[in-house]
Amino acid sequence: MPTLRTIVFPGGFNLPLWTAMERGFLRARGIEIDLTYTVNSVQQLTGLIDGTWDIGLTGFDNIVAYQEGQGEAEIKVEPDLFAFMGGDNAFLRLVVQGDIKSYADLKGRTLSVDAMTTGFAFVLRKMVALNGLREDEVSYERAGGMLQRFDALKAGKHAGTLLGTPFEFLGEKLGMRTLQNASDVLPHYQGISGATRRSWARENAGVLTDFVRAYLEALAWLFDRNNKQAACELLMAKVPNMSAELAAQTYDVLLAETGGFDRKARLDAEGIATVLKLRSEYGRPQKALTDTAKYSDAAYYDAALR
């Protein structure tokens, strides 16, 4: 039975993967998962590129960044990453300290990011710009993945950061507030996506296709409202400090008909275009990126559907 070395960020958006593992959808297809939670996008992407891990669930922007030589870390091999499926818009929310009531209150304050050039940093910069603040009116500081940034926010180290569900609910319980959802200003954004190396995919086409099939089966199970209680119990088991009330809130966001997981884990062409537009604006060295098909290959996904 093949074991897929898999790396993900901590967060509720792993619910389909957890479901595929816990409900036996992967095992039924002869696949075991060796799951690692990354501390930041640098660890995740460099490890995917050098073969430490086989597949990852990561922001589509991270794939583009490293393929275009705009990643945070220097890499020693030529990357051949691509997205083999989509998933969601990353459920990004700007969560801030309780004393911040508006973007104007962020002047002179520090916001945290995963990395300065990847990990949704450009989404945050665009949100700040669209709400009337200049680049020099806010500082940005690296603080790692969502769990690490949430812990830093709890410790009062930063004024705010972008977090994904359910971290906004956990923060609100501690007196923080959600200042804005990223989807309010970027209605289409390709967030978490399945990623691997083209070379690995060619050599393991059957396994990758079966992984996608199991993932889609997990999504179908989750979207069946008869399974809500079991799904909430899984969230409580996997996410620290997750109460039954918060789990139900989280489920309703993740499985919403509009704005939740894509029922079929499809890549969103408009969302990819948004990623490329932001990277064309903020990425360095600066490049005009317009080819939405360059960073993905639907062959394995299409095979899974058949």
PEHU-V297133 format. One line per field, one symbol per residue. phi: phi as a letter, one per 40 degrees, with the letter a starting at -180 (. if undefined). psi: psi as a letter, one per 30 degrees, with the letter a starting at -180 (. if undefined). burial: I if it has 24 or more other ideal C-beta (glycine too) atoms within 12 Angstrom, else O. Layout:
phi=???
psi=???
burial=???
//
This chain:
phi=.cbccbbbccicccdccdcccccgccccbgbbbbcbcccaccdcccccccgcbcbabacddcccdcccgbccbcbbbccbcacbaciacgfcbcbbccccbacdccdgbbbbbcacbaggccccccccccbgbcdccbbbbcagcdcccccccdcgcbcaacbbdbcccccccbgcbccaccccbbcbacccacbacccccccbdcccccccdcccccccccccccbdccccccdccbbdgcccccccccdcccbccbgcdcdbfccbccccdcdccccccbcbccacbbccccbaacdccccccc
psi=jkkjjkklkklffgeeeeeeeeggeeefggklkjkkklflfeeeeeeeeggelelljlkeeeeeeffggglekklfljkhllkflbdagfhkkjkllffjfleeffkglkkklelffahgefeeeeeeefggklegfklkkkgaaeeeeeeeeefgflfllkllkgfeeeeefgglljekkefefifjkjcklkkakeeeeefheeeeeeeeeeeeeeeeeefjffgeeeeeeeeeffkkgjleeeeeeeeeeegkekfakkfghlkjeeeeeeeeeeeeefkkkkkjkfjfffgljgeeeeeee.
burial=OOOIIIIIIIIIIIIIIIIIIIIOIIOOIOIOIOIIIIIIIIIIIIIIIIOOIIIIIIIIIIIIIIIIOIIIIOOOOOIOIIIIIIIIIIIIIIIIIOOIOOIOOIOOIIIIIIIIIIIIIIIIIIIIOOIOIOOOOIIIIIIIIIIIIIIIIIOOOIIIIIIIIIIIIIIIOOOIIIIIIIIOIIOIIIIIIIIIIIOIIOOIOOIIIIIIIIIIIIIOIIIOOOOIOOIIOIIIOIIOOIOOOIIOIIIIIIIOOOIIIIIIIIIIOOIIIIIIIIIIOIIOOOOOIOOIOOIIIIOIIOOIOO
//
